[in-house]
Structure formats: structure tokens, C-alpha cells
Amino acid sequence: MVKKKFSPKTKKSEEVVKYIRLKATMEELDRIAKLLVRRDLELLETKEKLQQSLIELREINIELQEKIKELEKFRKLTLGREIKMIELKQEIKKLKSK
């Protein structure tokens, strides 16, 4: 294997190139780290909004369940009233026919 002989200038220029590449890599890593921090903050904000929305949806669900119960109670009352009205009309009919 042939060993290449490097002059001090060649070694120094190779070190400069390595340094420049390393610096560029570090800058890129720094840029990526900042981007990740921003994304992480965005995710946290989104998570908080979703949690708040979930709380609101649960509250709305409870309200709707209460309204459904009220409507069912009202339906039972009105249905019972209507049945009673039909029975009374039939009784009046019977009494009129006698």
C-alpha cells in the first residue's frame, strides 16, 4: 500500500475543510433542534386545545342527556294524556249512543 505524503499545507486545508463541514453539520443540527422545539410547542398547544374541546364535548353531552330525559318525560306525559283523551272520547260516544 502506498502511503501518500501530505504537505503541511495539504493537512491544514483538509483540517479546514473538516472544520467547515463540521460547522455546517452543527448549524444544521441546531436548525433541526430549533424546528423540533417549535413543533413540540405546537403539539403541546394542540393537545391543550383538544383536551379543552373534549371537556366541552363532555359538558355538552351531559346537557344533551338531561334534555333527552326531559323530552322522554314530556313524551310520556303527553302520550298518557292523549290516551286518556281517546278513552274519554270513546266513553262520551258510548254515553251519547245510549
Secondary structure, 3 states (H helix, E strand, C coil): CCCCCCCHHHHHHHHHHHHHHHHHHHHHHHHHHHHHHHHHHHHHHHHHHHHHHHHHHHHHHHHHHHHHHHHHHHHHHHHHHHHHHHHHHHHHHHHHHC
